């Protein structure tokens, strides 16, 4: 059974990862969660694959053991310093071994935290202008929701958390798993992007107006159902129309959103298609933090 009180802050020694951790502390309910600070260093097996030092792969195993141990000690020191920076002196600290994405996923599978938190270009991945390799891996494969915080974050602390709903089970599941983690004072705005309204030829009976109202009412029913499910009857409702990703990104900018909540389609062989093109674009372009939850979380 999942321990809903544990949030894992994924750190790599960068300022961005510490900023992501601070954002998570602000977004979640104070005092309601325990925090684990986690990082990963390559073990001997992954050292041969990735080349963690110039001596690899020519060095004997004895030297590799020494290199890995040195890296473990530096990583432990980094977590210690981060705990002080974040005001979490009693937080659990975990130095994991192996490639960062798989190591963090396996840790999450074993310990079942409520949330993983990472910067958008986590673990010193500077090759991507949007979402880096490790965050991308986690949002596709982690067994729990993932909070991705962009490097160029532009979020209003007083803005609403935009919960994106489209009638699908994975979007509803994202709302159900993420909203309970939020700080109690956070405003929640439920938003859906509806299909374009049907083209109706107006006549003197007012049929066009009645049909348009019915179309909007159907979307409001959907949002009402989600508001009830997440026990947030106070959540505001917004029904939009247009290209989904572009429309949601514009809505987040317009409302100065504090964060966004989106669902992903799950796991599979074709990475982008599995995550979903809408989720992929939102993660790549959003200027506010984005919570992503798949159906297996």
C-alpha positions as CSV (number, residue, x, y, z in Angstrom):
1,X,0.0,0.0,0.0
2,X,1.3,3.5,-1.0
3,X,2.6,5.7,1.8
4,X,1.0,8.9,0.8
5,X,3.0,11.0,3.2
6,X,6.4,10.6,1.4
7,X,7.6,13.0,-1.2
8,X,11.0,12.3,-2.9
9,X,13.0,15.4,-3.9
10,X,15.4,14.3,-6.7
11,X,18.6,16.4,-6.4
12,X,21.8,16.5,-8.5
13,X,23.7,19.4,-6.9
14,X,22.4,22.0,-9.3
15,X,20.6,25.2,-8.3
16,X,17.7,24.1,-10.5
17,X,17.1,20.9,-8.6
18,X,17.1,22.8,-5.3
19,X,14.7,25.3,-6.8
20,X,12.4,22.4,-7.8
21,X,12.5,21.1,-4.3
22,X,11.6,24.5,-2.9
23,X,8.7,24.8,-5.2
24,X,7.5,21.3,-4.1
25,X,7.7,22.5,-0.4
26,X,5.5,25.5,-1.3
27,X,2.9,23.6,-3.3
28,X,2.3,20.8,-0.9
29,X,0.5,20.8,2.5
30,X,3.0,21.9,5.2
31,X,3.5,19.2,7.9
32,X,1.5,16.6,6.0
33,X,4.4,14.8,4.3
34,X,7.8,13.3,5.0
35,X,10.6,14.2,2.6
36,X,13.3,12.1,1.2
37,X,16.3,13.7,-0.6
38,X,17.6,11.3,-3.3
39,X,20.3,11.4,-5.9
40,X,22.1,8.7,-8.0
41,X,25.7,8.0,-8.9
42,X,26.8,5.5,-11.6
43,X,27.8,2.1,-10.2
44,X,30.6,0.0,-11.8
45,X,28.3,-1.6,-14.3
46,X,26.9,1.7,-15.6
47,X,30.3,3.2,-15.4
48,X,31.4,0.9,-18.2
49,X,28.4,1.9,-20.3
50,X,28.5,5.7,-19.7
51,X,32.2,6.4,-18.9
52,X,31.9,8.3,-15.7
53,X,35.6,9.2,-15.7
54,X,38.5,9.4,-18.2
55,X,39.9,6.1,-16.7
56,X,36.8,4.2,-17.8
57,X,36.6,1.6,-19.3
58,X,40.4,1.0,-19.3
59,X,40.8,1.1,-15.5
60,X,40.9,-2.1,-13.4
61,X,37.9,-2.7,-11.2
62,X,39.7,-1.7,-8.1
63,X,40.1,1.8,-9.4
64,X,36.5,1.9,-10.5
65,X,35.4,1.0,-7.0
66,X,37.4,3.9,-5.7
67,X,35.9,6.3,-8.2
68,X,32.4,5.2,-7.4
69,X,33.0,5.5,-3.7
70,X,34.4,9.0,-4.1
71,X,31.3,9.9,-6.1
72,X,29.1,8.4,-3.4
73,X,30.8,10.5,-0.7
74,X,30.4,13.7,-2.8
75,X,26.7,12.9,-3.4
76,X,26.1,12.3,0.3
77,X,27.7,15.6,1.1
78,X,25.6,17.3,-1.6
79,X,22.4,15.9,0.0
80,X,23.6,17.0,3.4
81,X,24.1,20.6,2.1
82,X,20.7,20.5,0.3
83,X,19.0,19.4,3.5
84,X,20.3,22.5,5.3
85,X,19.4,24.8,2.3
86,X,15.8,23.5,2.3
87,X,15.3,23.6,6.0
88,X,14.9,19.8,6.2
89,X,17.6,18.7,8.6
90,X,15.7,15.5,9.5
91,X,14.8,14.4,6.0
92,X,15.8,10.9,4.9
93,X,18.7,10.9,2.4
94,X,19.3,8.3,-0.3
95,X,22.3,7.9,-2.5
96,X,21.3,5.5,-5.2
97,X,23.5,3.6,-7.6
98,X,23.1,3.3,-11.3
99,X,21.7,5.5,-14.1
100,X,19.6,8.2,-12.5
101,X,16.3,7.5,-14.3
102,X,16.1,3.7,-13.7
103,X,17.6,4.1,-10.2
104,X,14.9,6.6,-9.1
105,X,12.2,4.5,-10.8
106,X,13.2,1.4,-8.9
107,X,13.4,3.3,-5.6
108,X,9.9,4.6,-6.2
109,X,8.7,1.1,-7.0
110,X,10.1,-0.2,-3.8
111,X,9.0,2.6,-1.5
112,X,5.9,3.8,-3.3
113,X,6.1,7.6,-2.5
114,X,3.3,10.0,-3.2
115,X,5.4,12.1,-5.5
116,X,8.7,12.5,-7.2
117,X,10.0,16.0,-7.8
118,X,12.6,17.0,-10.4
119,X,13.8,20.0,-12.3
120,X,13.0,19.9,-16.0
121,X,16.7,19.5,-16.9
122,X,17.5,17.3,-13.9
123,X,20.8,15.5,-13.3
124,X,22.9,18.0,-15.2
125,X,21.3,17.3,-18.5
126,X,21.9,20.5,-20.5
127,X,21.4,19.0,-23.9
128,X,17.7,19.6,-24.0
129,X,15.9,23.0,-24.3
130,X,12.7,21.6,-22.8
131,X,12.5,18.5,-20.6
132,X,15.8,16.6,-20.0
133,X,16.4,12.9,-20.3
134,X,15.9,12.0,-16.6
135,X,12.7,13.9,-16.0
136,X,11.4,12.6,-19.3
137,X,12.2,9.1,-18.3
138,X,10.4,9.5,-14.9
139,X,7.2,11.0,-16.3
140,X,6.9,8.1,-18.6
141,X,7.9,5.2,-16.3
142,X,7.6,6.3,-12.6
143,X,5.0,4.4,-10.6
144,X,3.8,7.6,-8.9
145,X,3.0,11.2,-10.0
146,X,6.0,13.4,-11.0
147,X,6.3,17.1,-10.5
148,X,8.5,18.7,-13.2
149,X,9.7,22.3,-12.5
150,X,11.0,24.3,-15.5
151,X,14.4,26.0,-15.3
152,X,12.9,29.3,-16.3
153,X,10.0,29.1,-14.0
154,X,7.5,31.9,-14.2
155,X,4.7,31.1,-11.8
156,X,2.6,33.2,-9.5
157,X,2.5,31.9,-6.0
158,X,-1.0,33.3,-5.6
159,X,-2.2,31.9,-8.9
160,X,-4.5,28.8,-9.2
161,X,-3.4,25.3,-9.8
162,X,-4.8,24.4,-13.2
163,X,-6.2,20.8,-13.2
164,X,-6.6,19.7,-16.8
165,X,-9.6,17.4,-17.4
166,X,-10.7,15.8,-20.6
167,X,-13.1,13.1,-19.6
168,X,-10.4,10.3,-19.8
169,X,-9.6,8.0,-16.9
170,X,-5.9,9.1,-16.9
171,X,-6.8,12.8,-16.5
172,X,-9.3,12.0,-13.8
173,X,-6.8,9.8,-12.0
174,X,-4.2,12.6,-12.2
175,X,-6.7,14.9,-10.4
176,X,-7.5,12.3,-7.8
177,X,-3.8,11.6,-7.0
178,X,-2.3,15.1,-7.1
179,X,-4.9,17.4,-5.7
180,X,-4.8,15.8,-2.2
181,X,-1.1,16.6,-2.1
182,X,-1.6,20.3,-2.6
183,X,-1.5,22.9,0.2
184,X,-5.0,23.5,1.6
185,X,-4.9,27.1,0.7
186,X,-4.2,26.5,-3.0
187,X,-6.9,27.6,-5.4
188,X,-7.9,24.9,-7.8
189,X,-9.2,25.6,-11.3
190,X,-10.7,22.8,-13.3
191,X,-10.3,23.3,-17.0
192,X,-11.3,21.3,-20.0
193,X,-10.9,21.9,-23.7
194,X,-14.0,20.8,-25.5
195,X,-14.4,19.8,-29.1
196,X,-15.6,22.6,-31.3
197,X,-19.3,23.3,-30.9
198,X,-21.4,21.8,-33.7
199,X,-22.3,24.1,-36.5
200,X,-26.0,24.9,-36.2
201,X,-28.1,26.9,-38.6
202,X,-29.9,29.6,-36.6
203,X,-33.7,30.0,-36.9
204,X,-36.4,32.1,-35.4
205,X,-37.0,29.5,-32.6
206,X,-33.7,30.1,-31.0
207,X,-32.6,26.5,-31.5
208,X,-29.0,27.6,-32.0
209,X,-28.7,29.3,-28.7
210,X,-30.3,26.4,-26.8
211,X,-28.0,23.9,-28.5
212,X,-24.9,25.9,-27.6
213,X,-26.0,26.1,-24.0
214,X,-26.5,22.3,-23.9
215,X,-23.0,21.8,-25.3
216,X,-21.4,24.0,-22.6
217,X,-23.6,22.4,-19.9
218,X,-22.3,18.9,-20.8
219,X,-18.7,20.1,-20.1
220,X,-19.8,21.7,-16.8
221,X,-21.3,18.4,-15.7
222,X,-17.9,16.8,-16.4
223,X,-16.1,19.4,-14.3
224,X,-18.7,19.1,-11.5
225,X,-18.1,15.4,-11.3
226,X,-14.4,15.8,-11.0
227,X,-14.8,18.6,-8.4
228,X,-16.9,16.2,-6.3
229,X,-14.4,13.3,-6.7
230,X,-11.5,15.5,-5.5
231,X,-13.6,17.0,-2.7
232,X,-13.1,20.5,-3.9
233,X,-16.6,21.9,-4.5
234,X,-15.0,25.4,-4.4
235,X,-12.9,24.7,-7.5
236,X,-13.7,27.1,-10.3
237,X,-14.7,25.8,-13.8
238,X,-13.4,26.8,-17.2
239,X,-14.6,25.4,-20.5
240,X,-12.4,26.3,-23.5
241,X,-12.2,25.3,-27.1
242,X,-9.4,25.1,-29.5
243,X,-6.2,23.1,-30.0
244,X,-5.8,21.3,-26.6
245,X,-2.1,21.9,-25.9
246,X,-2.0,25.5,-27.2
247,X,-5.2,26.3,-25.4
248,X,-4.2,24.9,-22.1
249,X,-0.8,26.6,-22.2
250,X,-2.5,29.9,-23.0
251,X,-4.9,29.4,-20.2
252,X,-2.0,28.8,-17.7
253,X,-0.4,32.0,-18.9
254,X,-3.6,34.0,-18.8
255,X,-4.5,32.9,-15.2
256,X,-0.9,33.2,-13.9
257,X,-1.1,29.6,-12.9
258,X,0.9,28.4,-9.9
259,X,1.1,24.9,-11.4
260,X,-0.6,22.5,-13.9
261,X,-1.9,19.0,-13.4
262,X,-2.1,16.7,-16.4
263,X,-2.6,13.0,-17.0
264,X,-0.4,10.8,-19.2
265,X,-1.5,7.8,-21.1
266,X,0.9,5.4,-19.5
267,X,3.8,3.2,-20.7
268,X,4.7,1.6,-24.0
269,X,7.2,1.3,-26.8
270,X,6.6,4.5,-28.7
271,X,7.6,7.1,-26.1
272,X,5.9,10.3,-27.4
273,X,2.7,8.6,-28.5
274,X,2.4,6.9,-25.1
275,X,2.9,10.1,-23.1
276,X,0.5,11.8,-25.5
277,X,1.3,14.8,-27.7
278,X,-0.6,17.2,-25.5
279,X,1.2,16.2,-22.3
280,X,4.5,16.2,-24.3
281,X,4.0,19.8,-25.5
282,X,2.8,21.1,-22.1
283,X,5.9,19.6,-20.4
284,X,8.2,21.1,-23.0
285,X,6.7,24.6,-23.1
286,X,5.0,25.3,-19.7
287,X,6.6,28.1,-17.7
288,X,5.0,26.8,-14.5
289,X,5.5,23.5,-12.6
290,X,3.7,20.6,-14.1
291,X,2.4,17.5,-12.2
292,X,2.1,14.5,-14.4
293,X,0.3,11.3,-13.3
294,X,-0.1,8.2,-15.4
295,X,-2.7,5.4,-15.0
296,X,-0.2,3.2,-13.1
297,X,0.5,5.7,-10.3
